[in-house]
Amino acid sequence: MAVAQFANGISEEITDVKIMASRNDAARKSALIYISQPKADLGTVMSFRMQDEEGEIMARDIRSKHLNGKFIGVEVCYEMASEAAWERFCRFMQRMGYGM
């Protein structure tokens, strides 16, 4: 079972995912993962964990998103520097129910 969590035991629902590829290096990709209504207390969050039967993927680039001064969600940026990291991320997202 695949889960995405800011805090242990509190699974988050991924709202949207956007993928970007580097212009200079075809193997480098970034995923922007959006969570519109996080369940965890974000005041103590240091990382975003994506766990499944293969193990854990961790992202530390977490940003609060606001529109007109109102909190609208969280954006997590996960950088992938190799084709193997990209394929691993795709397998995780498929297990979460997102076709990649």
N, C-alpha and C positions, 0 to 999 in steps of 0.2 A: 504494500500500500504506500503510495506516495503522499507526502505531506509537505506543506510550506509553512514555516513557523518563524516568528520573531522571538517568541518565548517558548520554553519547553512545555509541551502538553497543550498548547493553544494553537490549533491549526487555523491558517488564514485562507481566505478565498481569493484567488488571483482573478482580478477583474479584466485585465488586458495585458498582452505581451507584444512588444514591438522589437524587431530585430534590425540591426544595422551592421553593414560590413564595411571594413576599412577600404579606402580607395587605394592605399599604398601596399597593403598586405592582405591578400585574399583569405588567408587563414584566420585573421583577426576579426572577431565579431563581438558585438555588444548586444545584450538583451535588456530592454527596459520593461520591468515587471511592475504593473500597477495594482494596488490594493486600495479600493475606495473606502472600505469600512473596516479598518484593522480592529481586531478583538483584543490584542495585547496592549498593555500599558507602554506606550512609546517613550515615556520619559527615561526608561532604563535600557532601551534597546541598543545593542552594539553590533548585531549582525542579523542576517536573514539566512535561515537554513532551509535547504531543500533536501529532503530525505526520502529514500526509497530502498528497495532491496539491494541495490548496488552500493549504497553508502550515502555520503553526505556531500552536498555542494554548498559552499558558503559564500555569501556576498556581504561586503561591509559598506558599500556605497549606498546609503539610505537617505532619501530626501523627503521632507514634508512638502506637500503640494497645497497651494492656496489659490483661491480665485476671489478677487475683490475682498481680500482680508479674511475670507472664510476657509477653514480647513476642508479640503475635498478628498484627501487621501495621501497615500505614500507611494513613492516611486523608488524602486530598487534597481540599481544598475549592476549587471553582472558581466564582466569582461572575460572573453575567451580568446586565448592567444594561439590555440592550435586546433587542428581539425578534430583531434581526439576529444578535446574539451567541448567543442561544438556538438559532436555526435552524442556525447554523454548528456549534455543539456537537452538535446532533442528527445532522447529516450526518457528522461525525467518528465518532460512536458507531455509526452504521449501517455505516460502512466497517470498524469494528472487529468488527462482527458482533453488535452489540446493537441490537435494534429499539427505536427511540424514537418 
